[in-house]
Amino acid sequence: MEEIKYGIVSIDEYDYSFNYDANLENMDISAVRYRLSHHLRPNKEKNQIEVRIKVSVYSPDSTVLLAEDAVRVVFLVEPFGSFVVNATEEGFNVTQPILMDTLFGVAIGALRGLLSKSLKGTPLSGCVLPLIPMKDIRKNTQK
């Protein structure tokens, strides 16, 4: 199997919002709910994979959106064609799923730090995106 080299090209925060109208006075902040969504986009011409991950923070009963934050991480992957195969509009396959786990882990870690920074000084200060088992990420990314 050919050795795949990879690196981070960029990390950007986008789409942060905080619901200042939410009544957080009697809310148990330690019980907030987190929902993740993601989007992957390969770019064969640039040998890059873009990973976008967004977190939505909800009230403990999941009825009120409290905050959202998102990160876009672009990775360089070479040789690209040895890693990304069968790319279509619907998705793509990879030859080394463990590397995809690494890319997701980096993006989620970046999102965790950005969310913590963004919530500092708000009533949600101290909320930390919990660890997410990679098996749950895989189940939602593989066909």
N, CA and C atoms as a LAMMPS dump frame, in Angstrom:
ITEM: TIMESTEP
0
ITEM: NUMBER OF ATOMS
429
ITEM: BOX BOUNDS ff ff ff
-5.0000000000000000e+02 5.0000000000000000e+02
-5.0000000000000000e+02 5.0000000000000000e+02
-5.0000000000000000e+02 5.0000000000000000e+02
ITEM: ATOMS id mol type element x y z
1 1 1 N 0.844 -1.18 0
2 1 2 C 0 0 0
3 1 3 C 0.892 1.248 0
4 2 1 N 0.55 2.201 -0.844
5 2 2 C 1.331 3.428 -0.982
6 2 3 C 1.17 4.32 0.255
7 3 1 N 2.278 4.92 0.671
8 3 2 C 2.229 5.813 1.833
9 3 3 C 1.49 7.099 1.47
10 4 1 N 0.544 7.477 2.309
11 4 2 C -0.232 8.693 2.112
12 4 3 C 0.323 9.764 3.045
13 5 1 N 0.611 10.929 2.496
14 5 2 C 1.074 12.061 3.295
15 5 3 C -0.072 13.062 3.379
16 6 1 N -0.184 13.699 4.529
17 6 2 C -1.281 14.65 4.709
18 6 3 C -0.851 15.772 5.65
19 7 1 N -1.551 16.874 5.554
20 7 2 C -1.267 18.024 6.401
21 7 3 C -2.447 18.98 6.395
22 8 1 N -2.416 19.937 7.309
23 8 2 C -3.479 20.933 7.414
24 8 3 C -3.107 22.134 6.553
25 9 1 N -4.015 22.534 5.681
26 9 2 C -3.834 23.716 4.854
27 9 3 C -4.405 24.937 5.57
28 10 1 N -5.617 24.786 6.137
29 10 2 C -6.251 25.91 6.827
30 10 3 C -7.315 25.422 7.803
31 11 1 N -7.567 26.26 8.803
32 11 2 C -8.651 26.043 9.768
33 11 3 C -9.374 27.376 9.898
34 12 1 N -10.674 27.367 9.644
35 12 2 C -11.464 28.588 9.707
36 12 3 C -12.757 28.353 10.478
37 13 1 N -13.072 29.27 11.364
38 13 2 C -14.366 29.263 12.052
39 13 3 C -15.359 30.017 11.18
40 14 1 N -16.583 29.52 11.118
41 14 2 C -17.637 30.24 10.403
42 14 3 C -18.97 29.922 11.076
43 15 1 N -19.924 30.774 10.872
44 15 2 C -21.305 30.507 11.277
45 15 3 C -21.508 30.432 12.782
46 16 1 N -20.796 31.233 13.58
47 16 2 C -21.057 31.263 15.022
48 16 3 C -22.287 32.121 15.288
49 17 1 N -23.146 31.631 16.159
50 17 2 C -24.288 32.428 16.61
51 17 3 C -24.627 32.034 18.04
52 18 1 N -25.195 32.983 18.772
53 18 2 C -25.615 32.758 20.156
54 18 3 C -27.011 33.339 20.312
55 19 1 N -27.887 32.577 20.939
56 19 2 C -29.271 33.002 21.141
57 19 3 C -29.367 33.794 22.448
58 20 1 N -29.219 35.104 22.339
59 20 2 C -29.272 35.962 23.526
60 20 3 C -30.686 36.094 24.08
61 21 1 N -31.681 35.646 23.312
62 21 2 C -33.067 35.704 23.775
63 21 3 C -33.469 34.491 24.604
64 22 1 N -32.641 33.465 24.611
65 22 2 C -32.969 32.245 25.36
66 22 3 C -32.932 32.518 26.866
67 23 1 N -33.877 31.943 27.565
68 23 2 C -33.933 32.082 29.024
69 23 3 C -33.057 30.996 29.643
70 24 1 N -31.877 31.405 30.086
71 24 2 C -30.92 30.447 30.643
72 24 3 C -30.882 30.49 32.174
73 25 1 N -31.753 31.296 32.757
74 25 2 C -31.713 31.549 34.195
75 25 3 C -31.784 30.278 35.039
76 26 1 N -32.704 29.393 34.767
77 26 2 C -32.861 28.173 35.572
78 26 3 C -32.433 26.912 34.815
79 27 1 N -31.708 27.088 33.73
80 27 2 C -31.314 25.94 32.903
81 27 3 C -30.068 25.272 33.477
82 28 1 N -30.1 23.937 33.499
83 28 2 C -28.934 23.16 33.906
84 28 3 C -27.98 23.096 32.712
85 29 1 N -26.981 23.959 32.728
86 29 2 C -26.047 24.073 31.605
87 29 3 C -25.284 22.768 31.365
88 30 1 N -25.076 21.986 32.411
89 30 2 C -24.341 20.726 32.238
90 30 3 C -25.152 19.685 31.468
91 31 1 N -26.446 19.957 31.259
92 31 2 C -27.305 18.991 30.572
93 31 3 C -27.665 19.426 29.152
94 32 1 N -26.98 20.448 28.621
95 32 2 C -27.304 20.864 27.252
96 32 3 C -27.041 19.717 26.285
97 33 1 N -27.694 19.775 25.143
98 33 2 C -27.576 18.742 24.106
99 33 3 C -26.779 19.286 22.927
100 34 1 N -26.017 18.408 22.306
101 34 2 C -25.203 18.784 21.161
102 34 3 C -25.629 17.966 19.948
103 35 1 N -25.738 18.64 18.814
104 35 2 C -26.005 17.953 17.55
105 35 3 C -24.929 18.378 16.56
106 36 1 N -24.36 17.393 15.907
107 36 2 C -23.316 17.648 14.921
108 36 3 C -23.83 17.386 13.512
109 37 1 N -23.35 18.174 12.581
110 37 2 C -23.57 17.88 11.17
111 37 3 C -22.23 18.104 10.468
112 38 1 N -22.052 17.438 9.35
113 38 2 C -20.778 17.571 8.657
114 38 3 C -20.971 17.47 7.148
115 39 1 N -19.957 17.969 6.462
116 39 2 C -19.935 17.906 5.01
117 39 3 C -18.481 17.692 4.588
118 40 1 N -18.288 16.762 3.672
119 40 2 C -16.951 16.474 3.133
120 40 3 C -16.927 16.845 1.664
121 41 1 N -15.821 17.447 1.239
122 41 2 C -15.709 17.801 -0.166
123 41 3 C -14.288 17.558 -0.639
124 42 1 N -14.109 16.572 -1.519
125 42 2 C -12.777 16.357 -2.101
126 42 3 C -12.531 17.348 -3.237
127 43 1 N -11.282 17.765 -3.381
128 43 2 C -10.887 18.638 -4.485
129 43 3 C -9.668 18.003 -5.137
130 44 1 N -9.923 17.227 -6.161
131 44 2 C -8.856 16.463 -6.828
132 44 3 C -7.796 17.376 -7.433
133 45 1 N -8.207 18.511 -7.982
134 45 2 C -7.264 19.426 -8.628
135 45 3 C -6.231 19.971 -7.641
136 46 1 N -6.639 20.19 -6.397
137 46 2 C -5.736 20.747 -5.384
138 46 3 C -5.198 19.69 -4.42
139 47 1 N -5.595 18.424 -4.616
140 47 2 C -5.206 17.339 -3.703
141 47 3 C -5.666 17.627 -2.272
142 48 1 N -6.893 18.124 -2.143
143 48 2 C -7.393 18.539 -0.833
144 48 3 C -8.73 17.891 -0.503
145 49 1 N -8.95 17.754 0.791
146 49 2 C -10.253 17.348 1.316
147 49 3 C -10.676 18.416 2.313
148 50 1 N -11.868 18.949 2.097
149 50 2 C -12.434 19.934 3.01
150 50 3 C -13.412 19.225 3.936
151 51 1 N -13.238 19.439 5.23
152 51 2 C -14.134 18.872 6.236
153 51 3 C -14.806 20.043 6.946
154 52 1 N -16.12 20.095 6.872
155 52 2 C -16.889 21.111 7.588
156 52 3 C -17.704 20.402 8.657
157 53 1 N -17.595 20.894 9.876
158 53 2 C -18.367 20.318 10.979
159 53 3 C -19.029 21.459 11.735
160 54 1 N -20.31 21.286 12
161 54 2 C -21.092 22.292 12.708
162 54 3 C -21.707 21.656 13.952
163 55 1 N -21.675 22.386 15.051
164 55 2 C -22.329 21.928 16.267
165 55 3 C -23.452 22.894 16.605
166 56 1 N -24.583 22.336 16.965
167 56 2 C -25.718 23.105 17.457
168 56 3 C -25.915 22.715 18.913
169 57 1 N -25.991 23.712 19.776
170 57 2 C -26.155 23.484 21.214
171 57 3 C -27.602 23.799 21.566
172 58 1 N -28.281 22.807 22.142
173 58 2 C -29.699 22.941 22.478
174 58 3 C -29.917 22.864 23.979
175 59 1 N -31.063 23.377 24.394
176 59 2 C -31.488 23.263 25.786
177 59 3 C -31.603 21.788 26.149
178 60 1 N -31.581 21.459 27.442
179 60 2 C -31.657 20.042 27.844
180 60 3 C -32.862 19.292 27.276
181 61 1 N -33.961 19.984 27.031
182 61 2 C -35.131 19.308 26.447
183 61 3 C -35.135 19.376 24.915
184 62 1 N -34.066 19.891 24.34
185 62 2 C -33.857 19.975 22.884
186 62 3 C -34.863 20.862 22.16
187 63 1 N -35.515 21.77 22.868
188 63 2 C -36.516 22.618 22.228
189 63 3 C -35.987 23.999 21.838
190 64 1 N -34.894 24.432 22.457
191 64 2 C -34.385 25.78 22.203
192 64 3 C -32.941 25.706 21.709
193 65 1 N -32.699 26.287 20.541
194 65 2 C -31.346 26.386 20.02
195 65 3 C -30.639 27.507 20.781
196 66 1 N -29.547 27.17 21.446
197 66 2 C -28.831 28.131 22.281
198 66 3 C -27.647 28.768 21.563
199 67 1 N -26.919 27.97 20.792
200 67 2 C -25.736 28.476 20.102
201 67 3 C -25.37 27.52 18.983
202 68 1 N -24.611 28.043 18.014
203 68 2 C -24.065 27.217 16.951
204 68 3 C -22.663 27.715 16.629
205 69 1 N -21.832 26.8 16.22
206 69 2 C -20.496 27.153 15.766
207 69 3 C -20.085 26.114 14.729
208 70 1 N -19.194 26.513 13.843
209 70 2 C -18.773 25.602 12.79
210 70 3 C -17.318 25.858 12.437
211 71 1 N -16.673 24.8 11.959
212 71 2 C -15.273 24.894 11.538
213 71 3 C -15.133 24.269 10.16
214 72 1 N -14.239 24.86 9.395
215 72 2 C -13.886 24.345 8.073
216 72 3 C -12.388 24.074 8.114
217 73 1 N -12.028 22.801 7.903
218 73 2 C -10.613 22.422 7.893
219 73 3 C -10.303 21.841 6.519
220 74 1 N -9.244 22.363 5.915
221 74 2 C -8.813 21.871 4.607
222 74 3 C -7.504 21.115 4.8
223 75 1 N -7.49 19.894 4.296
224 75 2 C -6.32 19.022 4.404
225 75 3 C -5.732 18.781 3.024
226 76 1 N -4.41 18.769 2.944
227 76 2 C -3.705 18.344 1.743
228 76 3 C -3.442 16.851 1.879
229 77 1 N -3.764 16.089 0.854
230 77 2 C -3.564 14.633 0.879
231 77 3 C -2.856 14.229 -0.412
232 78 1 N -1.691 13.589 -0.263
233 78 2 C -0.913 13.17 -1.433
234 78 3 C -0.356 11.765 -1.24
235 79 1 N -0.388 10.963 -2.25
236 79 2 C -1.051 11.169 -3.531
237 79 3 C -2.564 11.015 -3.375
238 80 1 N -3.266 12.009 -3.849
239 80 2 C -4.716 12.102 -3.665
240 80 3 C -5.45 10.887 -4.231
241 81 1 N -5.088 10.514 -5.451
242 81 2 C -5.761 9.396 -6.121
243 81 3 C -5.548 8.047 -5.463
244 82 1 N -4.542 7.954 -4.604
245 82 2 C -4.319 6.712 -3.866
246 82 3 C -5.142 6.662 -2.582
247 83 1 N -5.735 7.8 -2.214
248 83 2 C -6.555 7.859 -0.995
249 83 3 C -8.042 7.986 -1.318
250 84 1 N -8.4 8.929 -2.17
251 84 2 C -9.8 9.147 -2.542
252 84 3 C -10.078 8.406 -3.844
253 85 1 N -11.088 7.541 -3.799
254 85 2 C -11.472 6.78 -4.992
255 85 3 C -12.981 6.858 -5.173
256 86 1 N -13.414 6.644 -6.399
257 86 2 C -14.844 6.611 -6.725
258 86 3 C -15.586 7.865 -6.276
259 87 1 N -15 9.032 -6.487
260 87 2 C -15.647 10.287 -6.104
261 87 3 C -16.768 10.619 -7.088
262 88 1 N -17.955 10.893 -6.538
263 88 2 C -19.115 11.315 -7.322
264 88 3 C -19.77 12.477 -6.585
265 89 1 N -20.854 12.988 -7.146
266 89 2 C -21.608 14.06 -6.48
267 89 3 C -22.203 13.57 -5.152
268 90 1 N -22.466 12.288 -5.048
269 90 2 C -23.082 11.726 -3.844
270 90 3 C -22.075 11.421 -2.733
271 91 1 N -20.803 11.344 -3.07
272 91 2 C -19.808 11.027 -2.055
273 91 3 C -18.561 10.421 -2.665
274 92 1 N -17.764 9.829 -1.807
275 92 2 C -16.53 9.207 -2.261
276 92 3 C -16.121 8.133 -1.276
277 93 1 N -15.209 7.282 -1.723
278 93 2 C -14.648 6.238 -0.866
279 93 3 C -13.178 6.548 -0.629
280 94 1 N -12.655 6.007 0.468
281 94 2 C -11.232 6.172 0.759
282 94 3 C -10.601 4.802 0.932
283 95 1 N -9.319 4.737 0.626
284 95 2 C -8.6 3.468 0.725
285 95 3 C -8.102 3.211 2.141
286 96 1 N -8.003 4.267 2.956
287 96 2 C -7.497 4.134 4.322
288 96 3 C -8.449 4.845 5.296
289 97 1 N -9.502 4.163 5.728
290 97 2 C -10.479 4.792 6.631
291 97 3 C -9.862 5.339 7.923
292 98 1 N -8.776 4.754 8.388
293 98 2 C -8.15 5.24 9.619
294 98 3 C -7.638 6.667 9.437
295 99 1 N -7.197 7.017 8.234
296 99 2 C -6.767 8.385 7.964
297 99 3 C -7.966 9.328 7.977
298 100 1 N -9.086 8.875 7.471
299 100 2 C -10.301 9.696 7.518
300 100 3 C -10.694 9.952 8.979
301 101 1 N -10.526 8.949 9.835
302 101 2 C -10.77 9.131 11.271
303 101 3 C -9.881 10.235 11.828
304 102 1 N -8.633 10.255 11.39
305 102 2 C -7.687 11.28 11.844
306 102 3 C -8.146 12.663 11.409
307 103 1 N -8.566 12.787 10.159
308 103 2 C -9.021 14.085 9.657
309 103 3 C -10.242 14.564 10.434
310 104 1 N -11.187 13.668 10.692
311 104 2 C -12.356 14.029 11.498
312 104 3 C -11.946 14.406 12.916
313 105 1 N -11.024 13.649 13.486
314 105 2 C -10.572 13.948 14.848
315 105 3 C -9.958 15.331 14.964
316 106 1 N -9.173 15.72 13.972
317 106 2 C -8.565 17.06 13.955
318 106 3 C -9.663 18.119 13.856
319 107 1 N -10.613 17.92 12.95
320 107 2 C -11.683 18.903 12.753
321 107 3 C -12.564 19.037 14.001
322 108 1 N -12.901 17.919 14.623
323 108 2 C -13.732 17.974 15.833
324 108 3 C -12.959 18.628 16.969
325 109 1 N -11.684 18.33 17.096
326 109 2 C -10.872 18.971 18.129
327 109 3 C -10.797 20.479 17.926
328 110 1 N -10.655 20.905 16.678
329 110 2 C -10.637 22.34 16.379
330 110 3 C -11.976 22.97 16.73
331 111 1 N -13.066 22.294 16.38
332 111 2 C -14.398 22.801 16.692
333 111 3 C -14.598 22.901 18.205
334 112 1 N -14.122 21.92 18.938
335 112 2 C -14.247 21.926 20.396
336 112 3 C -13.564 23.164 20.991
337 113 1 N -12.362 23.455 20.518
338 113 2 C -11.638 24.626 21.007
339 113 3 C -12.305 25.929 20.61
340 114 1 N -12.766 26.018 19.36
341 114 2 C -13.437 27.234 18.897
342 114 3 C -14.733 27.481 19.662
343 115 1 N -15.499 26.43 19.891
344 115 2 C -16.755 26.584 20.637
345 115 3 C -16.479 27.058 22.053
346 116 1 N -15.494 26.475 22.693
347 116 2 C -15.132 26.881 24.062
348 116 3 C -14.732 28.356 24.088
349 117 1 N -13.929 28.77 23.113
350 117 2 C -13.512 30.178 23.017
351 117 3 C -14.708 31.082 22.775
352 118 1 N -15.594 30.682 21.88
353 118 2 C -16.739 31.508 21.523
354 118 3 C -17.733 31.656 22.674
355 119 1 N -17.867 30.622 23.499
356 119 2 C -18.84 30.665 24.596
357 119 3 C -18.302 31.346 25.85
358 120 1 N -17.001 31.6 25.872
359 120 2 C -16.41 32.257 27.037
360 120 3 C -17.061 33.629 27.226
361 121 1 N -17.46 33.921 28.457
362 121 2 C -18.104 35.194 28.757
363 121 3 C -19.602 35.201 28.528
364 122 1 N -20.155 34.089 28.049
365 122 2 C -21.606 33.973 27.865
366 122 3 C -22.16 33.098 28.994
367 123 1 N -23.478 33.027 29.137
368 123 2 C -24.052 32.12 30.142
369 123 3 C -23.715 30.647 29.901
370 124 1 N -23.249 30.299 28.706
371 124 2 C -22.863 28.913 28.394
372 124 3 C -21.367 28.671 28.585
373 125 1 N -20.68 29.644 29.15
374 125 2 C -19.248 29.486 29.411
375 125 3 C -19.025 28.22 30.225
376 126 1 N -18.094 27.435 29.825
377 126 2 C -17.831 26.164 30.518
378 126 3 C -18.433 24.964 29.825
379 127 1 N -19.324 25.181 28.863
380 127 2 C -19.858 24.06 28.079
381 127 3 C -18.752 23.572 27.144
382 128 1 N -18.522 22.288 27.16
383 128 2 C -17.467 21.708 26.333
384 128 3 C -18.078 20.598 25.484
385 129 1 N -17.822 20.665 24.196
386 129 2 C -18.271 19.605 23.299
387 129 3 C -17.669 18.292 23.782
388 130 1 N -18.504 17.315 24.105
389 130 2 C -17.964 16.058 24.659
390 130 3 C -17.182 15.258 23.618
391 131 1 N -16.447 14.285 24.1
392 131 2 C -15.75 13.369 23.201
393 131 3 C -16.792 12.573 22.423
394 132 1 N -16.512 12.352 21.169
395 132 2 C -17.445 11.644 20.302
396 132 3 C -16.769 10.379 19.816
397 133 1 N -17.345 9.219 20.12
398 133 2 C -16.728 7.972 19.661
399 133 3 C -16.637 7.936 18.131
400 134 1 N -15.488 7.577 17.62
401 134 2 C -15.277 7.546 16.177
402 134 3 C -16.247 6.596 15.5
403 135 1 N -16.691 5.566 16.188
404 135 2 C -17.652 4.635 15.583
405 135 3 C -18.958 5.352 15.235
406 136 1 N -19.34 6.371 16.035
407 136 2 C -20.544 7.129 15.732
408 136 3 C -20.348 8.027 14.52
409 137 1 N -19.147 8.578 14.373
410 137 2 C -18.839 9.389 13.195
411 137 3 C -18.848 8.507 11.958
412 138 1 N -18.187 7.346 12.041
413 138 2 C -18.114 6.424 10.89
414 138 3 C -19.497 5.998 10.442
415 139 1 N -20.355 5.704 11.39
416 139 2 C -21.704 5.216 11.068
417 139 3 C -22.491 6.251 10.27
418 140 1 N -22.166 7.526 10.46
419 140 2 C -22.875 8.595 9.763
420 140 3 C -22.141 9.126 8.54
421 141 1 N -20.983 8.556 8.214
422 141 2 C -20.248 9.029 7.037
423 141 3 C -20.071 7.948 5.998
424 142 1 N -20.16 6.7 6.376
425 142 2 C -19.949 5.618 5.422
426 142 3 C -21.281 5.175 4.845
427 143 1 N -21.232 4.819 3.558
428 143 2 C -22.435 4.337 2.88
429 143 3 C -22.686 2.888 3.222
